[in-house]
Amino acid sequence: MNTFLEHVAADLLNKYGNDMAHVAVVFPNKRAALFLNQALARMAGGPVWSPAYITISDFFRQHSELTVTDSIKSICDLYKSYIEVTGNGNETLDHFYGWGQLLLTDFDDIDKNMADARLVFSNISNLKELDDISYLSDEQKAELRRFFANFDDGSEGIRERFITLWTHLNDIYNNFKQRLSSQKLAYEGMLYREVVEKAQIETNYEHYIFVGFNVLQKVEQLLFKRFLKEGKASFYWDYDRYYMKPTNEASNYIRRWLDVLPNVLPNDDDELYDNLGKEKEINIISAPTENLQARYITEWLRENKRYKDGKRTAIVLCDEHILQTVIHCIPDEVKTLNVTTGYPLQQTPIASMVTQLIALQTEGYSVQEQSYRLHHLNRVLRHPYGKYLIPKVTEVIERLNRERRFYVKPKEGSVFEYHPSDKQHLPELVNWLAETVRFIGVNGAADKDQLFEESVFRMYTLLTRLTDLMANGDLDADKTIFRRLLIQLISSTSIPFHGEPARGVQVMGVLETRNLDFEHVLVLSCNEGNMPKGIDDASFIPHLIRKAYNLTTIDNKVSIYSYYFHSMIQRAKDVTFLYNNSTQGSQTGEMSRFILQLMVEWNHPIHRLTLQAGQEQMRCGTEVVIKDEAVLKKLDEISYFSPTAINTYINCQLKYYFRYIAGIKEFDDIDVDDVDNRMFGNIFHAAAQLMYEKLLPRDVITAKNIDYLLKTGKSVQSITSGNAELTLDDVVDEAFAIELFHQQPGSRKHPKLNGLQLINREVIIKYLHQLLRIDRRSAPLRIIGHEFDVKRSLTINVNKSEKQIETGGRIDRLDEIFIDSNNARLRVVDYKTGGKRAESLKNIDEIFDSKNIDKKSDYTMQAMLYSLIEAKFDTIRNPNHRPVSPALLFIQHAGGEDYSPVISMGQEEITDVTVYEEDFLRNLTRILEEIHNPDIAFSPTDDLKRCQYCPYKEMCGR
């Protein structure tokens, strides 16, 4: 197969020989030039002076003194013109940006089609005025009447408001063009029009050869006709007879130009222009996901070894969002790959880093503390590029979080220097962002990561451009507008891939296929909505008015994409279309209208296939863990069993294995400055201890003492104690300082609390009041100890031998309550701040029954174990081994007058825990021996409800 460009190359060599230095070849886009130049070099048979290759855009730019400005500058200037003309200062730049692009597209369309803006935006206040507009044909007048009929009576003034806006659009158009002209700038349509309207165009070459055009806007039509008349132009048209019928929209433009701008190549050349109607292999494949389509690439390239045909093989993406997946699905056999579509800047790490840097300088900075919040600093330092900002970043993160330095002062002159984000200082902040990005790029250059280098360069260029616009007064924005604008700019920026375009398998978007021919074509995501793409009437100029003035309409866009569709497959040997047939969400599951059209009109067999996933999501099966030699060795090394570990085993044996044998810790995703349930409990425990030690008498606490503290919030201790001036707020602040901020005991100094921390502080104070009211009902009482450890030894049988283990834990509080003048009782009190309280159990056996976990039997087991140890083994606080009662004090449920925290067994309060010692130790020993029994595997729980919030559920398939 000879490609269209090879036919062009042969004809050029035939006409001009080896000297084409005086000729310029003009293409719609850049890609085709490389392929034509390669064809010329191959077919010339010797040295050749190649022609100049330019795009149509290059041609217009070369013949104008104006410079096409970038989109950011264009929108900023258009915004100024809008404000100046309308006086509407309420419209912010970020809100204007979206529809400003739409307005700019309309202006561009007006100029490229040489329309008179004054007439397009005429203030047609009365339909009768249409009869007086002689410049319109009857058909155009009818189109306008149809449009304005939609705004007739009963439309609540929408017709009048629209026409009022209509008058402004012409003034905005003229003001905007004048503003740009004064700066020697232009948007593309404005520059094109300026060139075409010149009386004389000074050309740089003797002859211009226009290759592979399709739709021609008015400026191009005038230019082509003008050069043809002057003998300076030749035209090479690329088409196929198959779609040259009037009923096929693909040829709407080609048919029009063939007579006016004659084709240099012979139109009766069957080899060139009669290919699509011939039999070829066409497959239409449906797939339920985009990823599945991409995964098919591997099989398609290997089939018949298509990958070996290199540049003759094309993978066309109708939806370029799947580019990443496509690249990962290219098989190893493909040694050379050329990707023409760009990688989205939005999906690179540097984009998220810039977002975090902005957050750090704005909401991440406390003006009151003049410091960065650790929460936001963590996000920057833990970013993959954080290592390029400061050395030994991991150590810095660990130190800051270990010390709980919630506010970190910025160092002047460092990369983290603070920059205010108010409007006056915003340019300095943007400049800092640009310099920080450059700093990251310099420090990361040694890694030689091309994506890193390109993405950082693009981001740096974008930020420096915004800095320049601010410095020149073109961009006037506050931080909110700037952030929204930056997000929009990043989302519309892509990073080009480097490669040799004329080599290797081609991965490209639809537009890049123009003028190129392939033997093997795979078209992905060929759904309605992707092919044709962007077919809508998004414009300030309504469809009927655009049609009346010969501007671009939806019909034009469909015709253009129809041509792209047919031309990319016309000379191929085999073509495979894939489309998504899923109807989930917003997807319609429709194949492209052009595929349907091909199925109806093509006179040869088309194969319909369906892709199905050959794999199912791999799930871990729920398996028991046999106690092999390694497990038994690990068990033998464990000499201490906490109540938490024992309860974990009772709850789920497999969970115990993961946590205590395999050593897999639960993932801690709690933010550093969050007060999670565990931290809340720690602070409350510390505050309760400090309250009793520093605010209440150290001997007997009376109801009067508690009433005074509840009423005043002040200490009742004597002046000689050193605590007389302390308040309840003080001890809570000290608890926060110790537990949350890791300060030394006695220190109440800590950073300012954030909103959630303040709320938790108020809740803790409320809970302390509740605790005092509960204790008032038991007064008088004496606090013997707070937060102290107890433990005891046990002997268990393991494999016919004895093993000594220890068990125990930390008691929250040991107190003494006076029943009467002669009787007192010790209580081991365990504070519980959770929402669910433990239910009363009938006997000790129920405590060790996993079915009672929902009744909080684990709480009961822990309290009773601590009480038994305290009763028998604490010679310091209970030297006489007085009876001990286990108590669970549920702060949230202790409001009732008859509430008692003492645990009941069989509806009877436990006054002496040693009564239950024999049964308790029997069950505890049984559980411990079962854990060590090599014949009993670690099995998962049968109660699936427990798996719902288990951190290991993914590992065991639950």
Backbone hydrogen bonds, N-H to C=O, Kabsch-Sander energy under -0.5 kcal/mol:
donor,donor_aa,acceptor,acceptor_aa,energy
3,T,1,M,-0.5
7,H,3,T,-1.9
8,V,4,F,-2.1
9,A,5,L,-2.6
10,A,6,E,-2.4
11,D,7,H,-2.1
12,L,8,V,-2.5
13,L,9,A,-2.4
14,N,10,A,-1.9
15,K,11,D,-2.1
16,Y,12,L,-3.3
17,G,13,L,-1.5
19,D,16,Y,-1.2
20,M,18,N,-0.6
20,M,49,W,-2.1
23,V,20,M,-1.7
24,A,207,H,-2.3
25,V,52,A,-3.6
26,V,24,A,-0.5
26,V,209,I,-3.3
27,F,54,I,-2.2
33,A,30,K,-1.3
34,L,30,K,-0.6
34,L,31,R,-1.0
35,F,31,R,-1.0
36,L,32,A,-2.4
37,N,33,A,-2.5
38,Q,34,L,-1.9
39,A,35,F,-2.0
40,L,36,L,-2.6
41,A,37,N,-2.3
42,R,38,Q,-2.0
43,M,39,A,-2.3
44,A,40,L,-1.8
45,G,41,A,-0.6
49,W,18,N,-3.9
50,S,48,V,-1.1
52,A,23,V,-2.5
54,I,25,V,-2.5
54,I,52,A,-0.5
56,I,27,F,-1.8
59,F,55,T,-2.2
60,F,56,I,-1.8
61,R,57,S,-2.1
62,Q,58,D,-2.3
63,H,59,F,-0.9
63,H,60,F,-0.7
64,S,61,R,-1.1
67,T,184,K,-1.6
69,T,67,T,-0.5
69,T,186,A,-2.1
74,S,70,D,-2.2
75,I,71,S,-2.4
76,C,72,I,-2.3
77,D,73,K,-2.4
78,L,74,S,-2.6
79,Y,75,I,-2.4
80,K,76,C,-1.7
81,S,77,D,-2.2
82,Y,78,L,-2.4
83,I,79,Y,-2.5
84,E,80,K,-2.5
85,V,81,S,-2.4
86,T,82,Y,-2.7
87,G,83,I,-2.3
89,G,87,G,-1.5
91,E,88,N,-0.9
92,T,90,N,-0.8
96,F,92,T,-2.4
97,Y,93,L,-2.3
98,G,94,D,-0.7
99,W,95,H,-0.8
100,G,96,F,-3.0
101,Q,97,Y,-1.7
102,L,98,G,-1.1
103,L,99,W,-2.3
104,L,100,G,-2.5
105,T,101,Q,-2.1
106,D,102,L,-1.9
107,F,103,L,-2.3
108,D,104,L,-2.4
109,D,105,T,-2.3
110,I,106,D,-2.5
111,D,107,F,-2.2
112,K,108,D,-2.5
113,N,109,D,-1.6
114,M,111,D,-1.4
115,A,110,I,-2.7
117,A,115,A,-0.9
119,L,116,D,-0.6
120,V,116,D,-2.5
121,F,117,A,-2.7
122,S,119,L,-1.3
124,I,122,S,-1.5
125,S,123,N,-1.6
129,E,126,N,-1.9
130,L,127,L,-1.5
131,D,128,K,-1.3
132,D,129,E,-1.3
133,I,130,L,-1.3
134,S,132,D,-1.3
136,L,133,I,-1.3
141,K,137,S,-2.6
142,A,138,D,-2.1
143,E,139,E,-1.8
144,L,140,Q,-2.1
145,R,141,K,-2.5
146,R,142,A,-2.1
147,F,143,E,-1.7
148,F,144,L,-2.6
149,A,145,R,-1.6
150,N,146,R,-0.5
150,N,147,F,-1.5
151,F,148,F,-1.6
152,D,149,A,-1.3
155,S,152,D,-0.7
158,I,155,S,-1.6
161,R,157,G,-2.6
162,F,158,I,-2.5
163,I,159,R,-2.3
164,T,160,E,-2.1
165,L,161,R,-2.2
166,W,162,F,-2.3
167,T,163,I,-1.6
168,H,164,T,-1.1
169,L,165,L,-1.7
170,N,166,W,-1.0
171,D,167,T,-1.0
172,I,168,H,-2.9
173,Y,169,L,-2.4
174,N,170,N,-2.4
175,N,171,D,-2.7
176,F,172,I,-2.7
177,K,173,Y,-2.1
178,Q,174,N,-2.2
179,R,175,N,-2.3
180,L,176,F,-2.3
181,S,177,K,-2.7
182,S,178,Q,-2.0
183,Q,180,L,-1.4
184,K,181,S,-2.0
185,L,180,L,-2.7
186,A,67,T,-1.8
191,L,187,Y,-2.1
192,Y,188,E,-2.6
193,R,189,G,-2.4
194,E,190,M,-1.9
195,V,191,L,-2.0
196,V,192,Y,-2.3
197,E,193,R,-2.1
198,K,195,V,-1.4
202,E,200,Q,-0.7
203,T,201,I,-0.8
206,E,22,H,-1.3
207,H,22,H,-1.5
208,Y,232,K,-3.7
209,I,24,A,-3.0
210,F,208,Y,-0.6
210,F,234,S,-2.9
211,V,26,V,-2.7
211,V,209,I,-0.6
212,G,236,Y,-2.8
214,N,215,V,-0.6
219,V,112,K,-2.6
220,E,217,Q,-0.5
221,Q,217,Q,-2.7
222,L,218,K,-2.6
223,L,219,V,-2.1
224,F,220,E,-3.0
225,K,221,Q,-2.6
226,R,222,L,-2.1
227,F,223,L,-2.6
228,L,224,F,-2.5
229,K,225,K,-2.3
230,E,226,R,-1.6
231,G,228,L,-1.1
232,K,227,F,-3.2
233,A,227,F,-0.7
234,S,208,Y,-1.9
235,F,262,P,-0.6
236,Y,210,F,-2.6
237,W,235,F,-0.5
239,Y,237,W,-0.6
241,R,273,Y,-2.8
243,Y,240,D,-1.1
244,M,241,R,-1.4
248,N,245,K,-2.0
249,E,247,T,-0.6
251,S,248,N,-1.4
252,N,249,E,-1.6
255,R,251,S,-2.3
257,W,253,Y,-1.8
258,L,254,I,-2.0
259,D,255,R,-0.6
260,V,256,R,-0.7
261,L,257,W,-3.8
264,V,235,F,-2.7
269,D,266,P,-1.5
270,D,268,D,-1.0
273,Y,269,D,-2.9
274,D,270,D,-1.7
278,K,275,N,-1.2
281,E,573,K,-1.8
282,I,280,K,-0.7
283,N,575,V,-2.7
284,I,607,H,-3.2
285,I,283,N,-0.5
285,I,577,F,-3.5
286,S,609,L,-2.2
287,A,579,Y,-2.0
293,Q,289,T,-1.2
294,A,290,E,-2.1
295,R,291,N,-2.3
296,Y,292,L,-1.1
296,Y,293,Q,-0.7
297,I,293,Q,-0.5
297,I,294,A,-1.4
298,T,295,R,-0.6
299,E,295,R,-0.6
300,W,296,Y,-2.6
301,L,297,I,-2.8
302,R,298,T,-1.7
303,E,299,E,-2.0
305,K,302,R,-2.3
306,R,301,L,-0.8
306,R,303,E,-1.3
307,Y,301,L,-1.8
308,K,305,K,-1.5
309,D,306,R,-2.2
310,G,307,Y,-1.4
312,R,309,D,-2.4
313,T,310,G,-2.3
314,A,520,H,-2.8
315,I,506,Q,-3.4
316,V,314,A,-0.6
316,V,522,L,-3.2
317,L,315,I,-0.5
317,L,508,M,-2.9
318,C,316,V,-0.7
318,C,524,L,-1.9
320,E,318,C,-0.5
322,I,319,D,-1.4
323,L,320,E,-1.4
326,V,322,I,-2.4
327,I,323,L,-2.6
328,H,324,Q,-1.8
329,C,325,T,-0.9
329,C,326,V,-0.9
330,I,327,I,-1.3
334,V,331,P,-1.5
335,K,333,E,-0.9
338,N,505,V,-2.8
339,V,337,L,-0.5
340,T,338,N,-0.6
340,T,507,V,-3.0
341,T,507,V,-0.6
343,Y,495,I,-3.0
345,L,493,T,-2.4
346,Q,490,I,-0.5
346,Q,493,T,-0.5
347,Q,344,P,-1.3
348,T,345,L,-1.7
351,A,348,T,-1.0
352,S,348,T,-1.0
353,M,349,P,-2.2
354,V,350,I,-2.2
355,T,351,A,-1.8
356,Q,352,S,-2.1
357,L,353,M,-2.4
358,I,354,V,-2.3
359,A,355,T,-2.1
360,L,356,Q,-2.3
361,Q,357,L,-1.8
362,T,358,I,-1.1
364,G,359,A,-2.6
365,Y,362,T,-1.5
366,S,371,S,-3.1
367,V,365,Y,-0.7
370,Q,366,S,-1.6
371,S,366,S,-1.4
372,Y,408,V,-3.2
373,R,364,G,-3.1
374,L,406,F,-3.0
376,H,373,R,-0.7
377,L,373,R,-2.3
378,N,374,L,-2.9
379,R,375,H,-1.0
380,V,376,H,-1.3
381,L,377,L,-2.7
382,R,378,N,-2.8
383,H,380,V,-0.8
386,G,383,H,-2.7
388,Y,385,Y,-1.6
389,L,386,G,-1.6
390,I,386,G,-1.2
393,V,390,I,-0.6
396,V,392,K,-1.9
397,I,393,V,-2.5
398,E,394,T,-2.4
399,R,395,E,-2.4
400,L,396,V,-2.6
401,N,397,I,-2.3
402,R,398,E,-2.3
403,E,399,R,-2.4
405,R,400,L,-2.3
406,F,404,R,-1.8
408,V,372,Y,-2.8
409,K,407,Y,-0.5
412,E,410,P,-0.6
414,S,411,K,-2.0
417,E,414,S,-1.6
425,H,422,D,-0.6
426,L,422,D,-1.1
428,E,425,H,-0.6
429,L,425,H,-1.7
430,V,426,L,-2.6
431,N,427,P,-2.3
432,W,428,E,-2.3
433,L,429,L,-2.3
434,A,430,V,-2.3
435,E,431,N,-2.6
436,T,432,W,-2.6
437,V,433,L,-2.4
438,R,434,A,-2.2
439,F,435,E,-2.5
440,I,436,T,-2.3
441,G,437,V,-2.3
442,V,438,R,-2.5
443,N,439,F,-2.3
444,G,440,I,-1.8
445,A,441,G,-0.5
445,A,442,V,-0.8
447,D,444,G,-1.4
448,K,445,A,-1.7
450,Q,448,K,-0.7
453,E,449,D,-2.6
454,E,450,Q,-2.9
455,S,451,L,-2.6
456,V,452,F,-2.5
457,F,453,E,-2.1
458,R,454,E,-2.5
459,M,455,S,-2.5
460,Y,456,V,-2.7
461,T,457,F,-2.6
462,L,458,R,-2.4
463,L,459,M,-2.5
464,T,460,Y,-2.6
465,R,461,T,-1.9
466,L,462,L,-1.8
467,T,463,L,-2.3
468,D,464,T,-2.5
469,L,465,R,-2.3
470,M,466,L,-2.1
471,A,467,T,-2.5
472,N,468,D,-2.1
473,G,470,M,-1.1
474,D,469,L,-2.1
475,L,469,L,-1.6
476,D,474,D,-0.6
477,A,475,L,-0.7
482,F,478,D,-2.7
483,R,479,K,-2.5
484,R,480,T,-2.0
485,L,481,I,-2.7
486,L,482,F,-2.9
487,I,483,R,-2.2
488,Q,484,R,-2.0
489,L,485,L,-2.3
490,I,486,L,-2.8
491,S,487,I,-2.2
492,S,488,Q,-1.0
493,T,490,I,-1.4
495,I,343,Y,-3.1
503,R,500,E,-1.9
505,V,336,T,-1.7
506,Q,313,T,-2.6
507,V,338,N,-3.1
507,V,505,V,-0.5
508,M,315,I,-2.4
508,M,506,Q,-0.6
510,V,317,L,-0.7
513,T,510,V,-1.5
514,R,511,L,-1.2
516,L,513,T,-2.0
519,E,312,R,-1.9
520,H,312,R,-2.1
521,V,574,D,-2.0
522,L,314,A,-2.5
523,V,521,V,-0.5
523,V,576,T,-3.2
524,L,316,V,-3.0
524,L,522,L,-0.6
526,C,578,L,-3.0
527,N,525,S,-2.3
528,E,590,E,-1.8
529,G,532,P,-0.6
530,N,527,N,-1.9
531,M,527,N,-2.5
534,G,529,G,-0.7
536,D,534,G,-1.5
539,S,537,D,-0.8
546,R,542,P,-2.6
547,K,543,H,-2.6
548,A,544,L,-1.9
549,Y,545,I,-1.7
550,N,547,K,-1.2
551,L,546,R,-3.1
557,K,553,T,-1.8
558,V,554,I,-2.1
559,S,555,D,-2.0
560,I,556,N,-2.3
561,Y,557,K,-2.3
562,S,558,V,-2.3
563,Y,559,S,-1.9
564,Y,560,I,-2.1
565,F,561,Y,-2.6
566,H,562,S,-2.3
567,S,563,Y,-2.7
568,M,564,Y,-1.8
569,I,565,F,-0.6
569,I,566,H,-0.6
570,Q,566,H,-1.0
572,A,569,I,-1.1
573,K,519,E,-2.1
574,D,519,E,-2.2
575,V,281,E,-2.9
576,T,521,V,-2.6
577,F,283,N,-3.2
578,L,523,V,-2.8
579,Y,285,I,-1.9
581,N,287,A,-2.3
581,N,579,Y,-0.6
582,S,287,A,-0.5
587,Q,584,Q,-1.9
592,S,526,C,-2.1
595,I,592,S,-0.6
596,L,592,S,-1.8
597,Q,593,R,-2.3
598,L,594,F,-2.0
599,M,595,I,-2.5
600,V,596,L,-1.7
601,E,597,Q,-2.6
602,W,598,L,-2.5
607,H,282,I,-2.4
609,L,284,I,-2.7
609,L,607,H,-0.5
611,L,286,S,-3.4
623,E,621,G,-1.0
625,V,938,F,-2.4
626,I,624,V,-0.7
628,D,626,I,-1.9
632,L,628,D,-2.7
633,K,629,E,-2.1
634,K,630,A,-2.0
635,L,631,V,-2.5
636,D,632,L,-2.2
637,E,633,K,-1.2
638,I,634,K,-0.7
638,I,635,L,-0.8
639,S,637,E,-0.6
641,F,806,E,-2.7
642,S,640,Y,-0.5
646,I,642,S,-2.3
647,N,643,P,-2.7
648,T,644,T,-2.1
649,Y,645,A,-1.9
650,I,646,I,-2.1
651,N,647,N,-2.5
652,C,648,T,-2.9
653,Q,939,S,-0.6
654,L,939,S,-1.4
656,Y,652,C,-1.8
657,Y,653,Q,-1.9
658,F,654,L,-2.5
659,R,655,K,-2.3
660,Y,656,Y,-3.0
661,I,656,Y,-0.8
661,I,657,Y,-1.5
662,A,657,Y,-3.3
663,G,657,Y,-0.5
664,I,658,F,-2.9
665,K,663,G,-0.8
669,D,667,F,-0.9
674,D,671,D,-1.8
676,D,674,D,-0.9
680,F,676,D,-2.9
681,G,677,N,-2.3
682,N,678,R,-2.1
683,I,679,M,-2.5
684,F,680,F,-2.4
685,H,681,G,-2.7
686,A,682,N,-2.4
687,A,683,I,-2.7
688,A,684,F,-2.8
689,Q,685,H,-2.3
690,L,686,A,-2.4
691,M,687,A,-2.4
692,Y,688,A,-2.0
693,E,689,Q,-2.1
694,K,690,L,-2.7
695,L,691,M,-1.8
696,L,691,M,-0.9
701,I,781,L,-3.8
702,T,700,V,-0.6
706,I,702,T,-1.8
707,D,703,A,-2.6
708,Y,704,K,-2.1
709,L,705,N,-1.9
710,L,706,I,-2.7
711,K,707,D,-2.2
712,T,708,Y,-2.8
713,G,708,Y,-0.5
713,G,709,L,-2.0
715,S,726,L,-2.2
716,V,695,L,-3.1
721,S,718,S,-1.1
722,G,719,I,-1.3
723,N,718,S,-0.6
726,L,723,N,-1.6
728,L,713,G,-2.7
731,V,727,T,-1.7
732,V,728,L,-1.9
733,D,729,D,-2.5
734,E,730,D,-2.2
735,A,731,V,-2.1
736,F,732,V,-2.3
737,A,733,D,-2.5
738,I,734,E,-2.5
739,E,735,A,-2.7
740,L,736,F,-1.8
741,F,736,F,-1.5
742,H,738,I,-0.5
743,Q,737,A,-2.9
747,S,744,Q,-2.1
758,L,754,N,-2.4
759,I,755,G,-1.9
760,N,756,L,-2.4
761,R,757,Q,-2.0
762,E,758,L,-2.1
763,V,759,I,-2.0
764,I,760,N,-2.2
765,I,761,R,-2.1
766,K,762,E,-2.1
767,Y,763,V,-2.5
768,L,764,I,-2.2
769,H,765,I,-2.0
770,Q,766,K,-2.0
771,L,767,Y,-2.5
772,L,768,L,-2.3
773,R,769,H,-2.2
774,I,770,Q,-2.0
775,D,771,L,-2.5
776,R,772,L,-1.9
777,R,773,R,-1.0
777,R,774,I,-0.7
778,S,774,I,-0.7
778,S,775,D,-0.6
779,A,775,D,-0.9
779,A,776,R,-0.5
781,L,701,I,-1.8
782,R,816,E,-2.5
783,I,699,D,-0.6
784,I,782,R,-0.7
784,I,814,L,-2.3
785,G,814,L,-1.8
787,E,812,D,-1.6
788,F,811,I,-1.5
790,V,809,G,-2.8
792,R,807,T,-2.3
794,L,805,I,-2.7
796,I,794,L,-0.5
796,I,803,K,-2.3
798,V,796,I,-0.6
798,V,801,S,-3.9
801,S,798,V,-1.1
803,K,796,I,-2.6
805,I,794,L,-2.6
805,I,803,K,-0.5
806,E,639,S,-2.8
807,T,792,R,-2.2
808,G,641,F,-0.6
809,G,790,V,-2.1
811,I,788,F,-3.1
811,I,809,G,-0.5
813,R,829,V,-1.2
814,L,785,G,-2.6
815,D,827,R,-2.1
816,E,782,R,-2.7
817,I,825,R,-2.6
818,F,780,P,-1.6
819,I,817,I,-0.8
819,I,823,N,-1.3
820,D,823,N,-1.6
825,R,817,I,-2.5
826,L,883,P,-1.2
827,R,815,D,-2.5
828,V,885,S,-2.4
829,V,813,R,-3.1
829,V,827,R,-0.8
830,D,828,V,-0.5
830,D,887,A,-2.4
831,Y,829,V,-0.6
832,K,889,L,-2.5
839,E,855,K,-2.2
841,L,904,S,-0.8
846,E,843,N,-0.6
847,I,843,N,-0.6
847,I,844,I,-1.2
848,F,844,I,-0.9
848,F,845,D,-0.7
849,D,846,E,-1.0
850,S,848,F,-0.6
852,N,849,D,-2.1
853,I,850,S,-1.5
855,K,852,N,-1.2
856,K,853,I,-2.0
857,S,852,N,-1.4
859,Y,856,K,-0.7
860,T,856,K,-1.3
861,M,857,S,-2.6
862,Q,858,D,-2.1
863,A,859,Y,-2.3
864,M,860,T,-2.4
865,L,861,M,-2.4
866,Y,862,Q,-2.4
867,S,863,A,-2.0
868,L,864,M,-2.5
869,I,865,L,-2.2
870,E,866,Y,-2.6
871,A,867,S,-2.4
872,K,868,L,-1.6
873,F,869,I,-3.2
874,D,869,I,-0.6
874,D,870,E,-0.7
875,T,873,F,-1.1
878,N,874,D,-1.2
881,H,878,N,-1.6
885,S,826,L,-2.4
887,A,828,V,-2.7
888,L,901,P,-2.8
889,L,830,D,-2.2
889,L,887,A,-0.6
890,F,888,L,-1.0
891,I,832,K,-2.0
891,I,889,L,-1.0
893,H,890,F,-1.2
894,A,891,I,-1.0
899,Y,896,G,-1.3
903,I,886,P,-2.7
905,M,908,E,-3.0
906,G,841,L,-2.8
908,E,905,M,-0.6
910,I,903,I,-2.6
911,T,909,E,-0.8
913,V,884,V,-2.3
915,V,912,D,-1.5
916,Y,913,V,-1.8
917,E,914,T,-1.4
920,F,916,Y,-2.4
921,L,917,E,-3.0
922,R,918,E,-2.1
923,N,919,D,-2.1
924,L,920,F,-2.6
925,T,921,L,-2.7
926,R,922,R,-1.9
927,I,923,N,-2.2
928,L,924,L,-2.3
929,E,925,T,-2.7
930,E,926,R,-2.1
931,I,927,I,-2.1
932,H,928,L,-1.3
933,N,929,E,-0.8
933,N,930,E,-0.6
936,I,933,N,-1.4
937,A,935,D,-0.7
938,F,625,V,-2.5
939,S,937,A,-0.8
944,L,942,D,-1.0
946,R,943,D,-1.3
947,C,944,L,-0.9
948,Q,944,L,-0.5
948,Q,945,K,-0.9
950,C,947,C,-1.0
953,K,950,C,-1.4
955,M,952,Y,-0.8
956,C,952,Y,-1.2
958,R,953,K,-2.2
